[in-house]
């Protein structure tokens, strides 16, 4: 097994409470045609949630992301993801806990407003290489 796959599996086993809450709701979106992956490895990063068909990344940020150094790291990371055609939505863990319905409304609104990517398999190969 590739090391990044093994690490992603470990991360899936140790998700934070807000990530688990959000994952339980994101899984239900499959009925609407939106398929998410958890802790998806991408060029040395692990994306909390990724919907390939809409090129949408969802990140759940804990308190440590409020630190200036971490915020700068997140901005660089988001820029890299955007250069590869991915859109990033970030939510504070506290917002997921307090207003999961509101967070989901924003996510669904973004998904519905984003055209489906044709040739998802080719996109996957391109972003992993």
DRENPATI-959303 format. One record per residue: x, y, z of N, C-alpha, C in turn; residue in three letters. Coordinates in steps of 0.1 Angstrom, whole numbers, plus 2048, in hexadecimal, padded with zeros to 3 digits. Example, Ala and Ser with C-alpha at 12.3 -4.5 7.8 and 13.67 -1.06 7.14 Angstrom:
BEGIN
8847C784E87B7D384E8847DF84EALA8807EA8478897F584788180084FSER
# end
This chain:
BEGIN
8097F480080080080080980C800UNK8058167F880D8237F880C82A805UNK81783080981783781780C841818UNK80A84980D7FF85480F7F184E811UNK7EF84280B7E283B80D7E183681BUNK7EC8318207EC82C82E7E9837838UNK7F08438357EE84E83E7E085483DUNK7DA8548317CD85982F7C3850837UNK7C58438377BD83A83F7BE83D84EUNK7CA83F8527CC8438617C484F864UNK7C585985B7BE86685D7AF86485EUNK7AA85B85679C859856797853863UNK7A084B86979D84587679E84F882UNK7A485B8807A686488B7A0872887UNK79587288078F87F87C78A886889UNK78A89388978489B894775899894UNK76F89D8A076189C8A175A8A4896UNK75E8B18937578B98897598B287BUNK7648AC8787668A586C75D89986BUNK75B89287575288687574488B873UNK74089687A73289C87873089F869UNK73A8A78647388AB85673889F84CUNK74189584F742889846734882846UNK72E88185172187A852717881849UNK71888E84770F89583E71389582FUNK72089682D725896820723889819UNK72387E82072087081A712870814UNK70987781B6FB8778166F987E808UNK70388780570288E7F87048857ECUNK7088797EF70A86F7E46FD86D7DDUNK6F286E7E46E486C7DE6E28777D4UNK6E88837D56E788E7CC6F188E7C1UNK6FA8847C17048827B77128887BBUNK71488C7C87208927CC7288887D5UNK7338837D073B8797D774787F7DDUNK74987E7EA7548847F175D8797F6UNK76A87C7F77748737FD77A87A809UNK77D87281378387882079287781FUNK7998808257A78808267AE87C819UNK7AA88280F7B087F8027BE884800UNK7C887C7FD7D58807FB7D78887EEUNK7DE8937EF7E089C7E37ED8A37E5UNK7F789F7DD8048A67DC80A8A97EAUNK80A89F7F38108A18008068A680AUNK7FA8AA8067F08AF80F7E58A4811UNK7DD8A681C7D289D81E7C68A681FUNK7BD8A58157B18AE8147A68A781DUNK7A08AF8267968AA82F78B8A3827UNK7858AA81D77B8A481477D8A9806UNK77B8A17FC77D8A47EE77289E7E6UNK76B8A77DE7618A37D47688A57C6UNK76C8997C077489A7B376B8A07A9UNK75E89C7A87568A179C7548B079CUNK7558B67A87538C57A87608CC7ACUNK76B8C47AD7788CA7B17778D27BDUNK7708CD7C776E8D57D37748CE7DFUNK77C8D67E77828D27F377B8D87FFUNK7788D18097738D681577D8D4820UNK7808DE82778A8DD8337828E183FUNK7858DA84A77F8DE85778B8E2860UNK78B8EF8647978F486B7948F587AUNK79D8F088279D8F18907A38FE894UNK7A49008A17A990D8A77B79108A2UNK7C09068A07CD90989C7CE91088EUNK7C49108867C49178797C292687BUNK7BF92A8877BE93988A7CC93F88CUNK7D693788E7E493C8907E9942883UNK7F094D8837F59538777FE94A86EUNK80694387480F93A86D80792F866UNK7FD92986D7F591F8677EC92585CUNK7E793185E7DF9378547E793A847UNK7F393E8497FC94083D7FE932836UNK80192883D80291A8377F6916830UNK7EA9198367DD91582F7DB91D822UNK7DF92A8227DE9328167E792D80BUNK7F392980E7FC9238047F69167FFUNK7F290E8087EC9018047E09037FBUNK7D790C7FF7CB90F7F77CF9147E9UNK7D991C7E87DE9217DB7E39157D2UNK7EA90C7D87EE9007D17E28F87CCUNK7D98F67D47CD8EF7D07C58F67C5UNK7C49037C67BD90B7BC7C490A7AFUNK7D190B7AF7D990A7A37D78FC79CUNK7D28F27A37CF8E579D7C08E479BUNK7B98EF79B7AB8EE7977A28EB7A2UNK7A68EB7AE79D8E87B97998F47C0UNK78C8F47C57878FF7CD7868FB7DBUNK78A9047E478B9007F27819087FBUNK77990080277090780C77590381AUNK77790D82377B90A83077190E83AUNK76F90684476590884F76C90685CUNK76990F86676E90D873767901879UNK76F8F98817698ED88875E8F2891UNK75F8FD8977549028A0748905898UNK74990A88C73D90C8837368FF87FUNK73E8F587D7398E88797318E3885UNK7368E489172F8DF89E7238E78A0UNK7238F489E7188FD8A270D8FE897UNK7118FE88B70890088070A8F7874UNK70A8EA87670C8E086B7038E2860UNK6F68E58626ED8E88576F18F384EUNK6F68FE8556FB90A84D707907845UNK7108FF84B71C8FB8447188F2837UNK70F8E983A70A8E182E7038E9824UNK6FC8F38286F58FC81E700902815UNK70A90781B71590D81371C90380AUNK71E8F780F7258ED80671C8E97FBUNK70F8E67FD7068E27F37048ED7E9UNK7038FA7EE7029057E470E9067DBUNK71A9047E07269047D87268F97CEUNK7228ED7D37228E17CA7188E37BEUNK70C8E87C27028EA7B77068F57ADUNK70E8FF7B271290A7A971F9077A1UNK7258FB7A47318F879D72E8ED793UNK7328F07867308E677C7378D977EUNK7318CE77A7388C177C7438C0772UNK74E8BA77775A8B876F7598AB767UNK75A8AD75A75A8A175176889A752UNK76988D75077688775077C88775EUNK77588476877A88477678687B777UNK78686F77079186677279E86C76DUNK79D8747627A987B75D7AE886767UNK7A488D76D7A78977777AF890782UNK7AA8857877B087E7927BF87B78FUNK7C18757837CE87177F7D787E77FUNK7D288977A7DA8957787DE89A786UNK7D489B78F7D88A179C7E08987A5UNK7E088B7A37E88827AB7F78817A6UNK7F988579980688379480F88F797UNK
# end
